[in-house]
Amino acid sequence: MAVAARPIPRAQQHAQEHDDPREHLMHDPKPRGEMNAMVLESMHTAGWRFYAATGVLMLLVLTCFFYAWYYMIANGLGVAGVNRPVFWGIFLVNTVFWIGISHAGTFISAILRVMKIEGRRPFTRAAELMTTFGLVQAGASIFMHMGRVWLAYWLFPFPNERGLWPNFHSPLMWDFLAINTYLLCSTMYLFLPLLPDIAMVRDHTTGWRKVPYRILSLGFRGTEGEWKNLQTAMNIFAFAIIPVMFSVHTIVSWDFAMAMRPGWSSSVFGPYFVVGALHSGMAAVAIVLFMIRSTMKHMTYFIRPEHFNLIGKLMLIVSMTWAYFYFNDYLVPWYGGDKWEKLLQEFTEKGPLWYLWYIMLIANIAVPWLILWNRKWRSTPWLLATVGVIINIGMWIERYVIIPEGLTINRMPFTWRLYVPAVEIFLTIGTISLFMLLYMLASRLIPIIPVWEVQEGQAAHMLRKVGKAQVSTVSDIE
Amino acid sequence: MSTELGLPVFTNTSEEDLGGRWGMVIDQDICTGCQACVAACAMENNIPFVGEVDAAYGRSLQWIRIERFWEGTFPEVKMTPYQPMMCQQCHRAPCEPVCPVFASVHSAAEDLNLQVYNRCVGTRYCSNNCPYQARTFNWRDYTDSSLHPELTTLHNQLNPSVTVRRRGIMEKCTFCIQRIRQSEDAAKAENRELQDGEVVPACAQACPADAIVFGRIDDPESRVSQAARSARGYHHLEELGTLPRVTYLKGETDGRRG
């Protein structure tokens, strides 16, 4: 049989043939010393804009976080908007929201590290920092919520003369222990890959500034044995922190799912909350990367459209998963037709706050689905960051719909009352400001880019020619 | 002590004598909705006035409230009987397992739900999990005389047998446990058994229609047990399996009204 040889039309060429491989960070290597100098310079550079922003944030933290909290402690929770049916208000919304933000760090860092997704390399640290700083806000929000926060230490299982222990039957107790575990694990997991970079900074610092880096680097010199131990420890932590991450948000969801309430008592809440956490977390990573790229020096070299493309793809997948779980959580009570569930669904969709429900669906499903399918759009940093902001607003509203709105409708219709937030609004601004402030300070104190990881990746990558195509190869050295 | 599943039980297991199993019957058919029980409860249990603004916002601290529901607009209004609602002293109380610090506990002796004020840290999980919404929270220091100066004189009539609560803690109906204890002590001092009708909580004492009956439900001959066996009797949200101790009577089947 004769085969008619036809030339391949130009239009059918593969997309990557047009790409210049040097657009990718891994194929655009720089000498070690130069890259170290770039990261160090990004840490040293702090213009008037940095100081102005830090000053404003400090002012906001002092007023909206510390003073507002002091005011609430001094006067009781009456200055907040919580009332009889809505015993849990925006404080718990913020707690769930910040734990959600904190999930992205572990997801990006641990899961992508374990799966050896090479695109993760320049922004693992930026994501890990979000975990630790997000958990600080979540913990603060829980303590703000307590009626007598000065007795919060009673939640710790410590031996005391009264012979009293905390109640391990309470989901709040599980929550408390889970968040503590996650905070400890994620801080250690942040610290381990930071060690070589701290040592790098130590070697390039003089004077009194050298002292903290010398202490924090734990005498790391970069010998083969040290690297081997570090890799082993990071590997153990990367695997171990994944189940911790999943359990934390599942346990947070149990605070609601274990309660005997219409709208809350749902067996799908565990995975639904985990996916919701990833949804807001991935979106927050996009925002943070955009901020780092556009405000810090040399960051356009490290954080490139390809990384926004990767995060955009993950955001789209997570958005679809979230929609799937939301549909499950919605359909089953709707089909079941329980009286109270039905009343609650009618309240969220047609009640006085009906618009929140629609904003939630548009921001969490419509916006990401309509924008993120396009590679060019999701590779555009400012557009992806805007989508990230919209998704975060949508996910915050989702928690608002679940917690205060879910509490408005209960089995005693006589007590139904609307919830009007008061001091909570300031404290929400306060937690956001504190998060941003911590992040800005950290960006000047520690290398926000894991330099050694980027260098390792660049050393492992090479281009080979297969026929006329250039193929990117990576040697598996982990 | 453990359940048949071998799980530890987080209840009071001290070797006390079993006290009375206390219960209540509320006859909605003869309740006039006069709110005397609400006032008496506030007097007896040092429940502060929260002021108009907070009360309208759903922060009144009433341990007992009169619920009324109606359908339609005047003059075609269809009303249901008044429904006094308070802590149902559930045998299997949803509020108890969720408290992280054991502030909401079950008394093995009386089978009542106790709220330990000085243990409460104010997470408010118990009130979220209470299907009867019977728990109230001290949103402010309502006993602070600077909050409502016009009500300061009311602080002179506080009941010395009941704790005055501060801000940030949960509270709820106790079945007037201070009165139960006083009557028990009196009977013990006179070396006799407690008589039926000797313990009267403030709401029952104040009820002009005698719609609230209180007593021991482990004694089949007591007035409350007899009333609870009425064909009109029902429990609120029985389907949740909380086993409440308050029986409501409704239905006018024995012709006591109209």
Interface residues (C-beta under 8 A of the other chain):
Chain A: N75 G76 L77 G78 V79 V82 N83 R84 P85 V86 F87 W88 H145 M146 G147 R148 V149 L151 A152 W154 L155 L164 W165 P166 N167 H169 S170 P171 L172 M173 F176 D255 M258 A259 M260 R261 L407 N410 R411 M412 P413 F414 T415 R417 V420
Chain B: F10 D54 Y57 G58 R59 S60 R65 E67 R68 F69 Q83 M85 P94 P97 V98 C99 P100 V101 F102 R119 C120 V121 G122 T123 R124 Y125 S127 N128 N129 P131 Y132 Q133 T136 F137 N138 W139 R140 D141 R167 G168 I169 M170 L237 L240
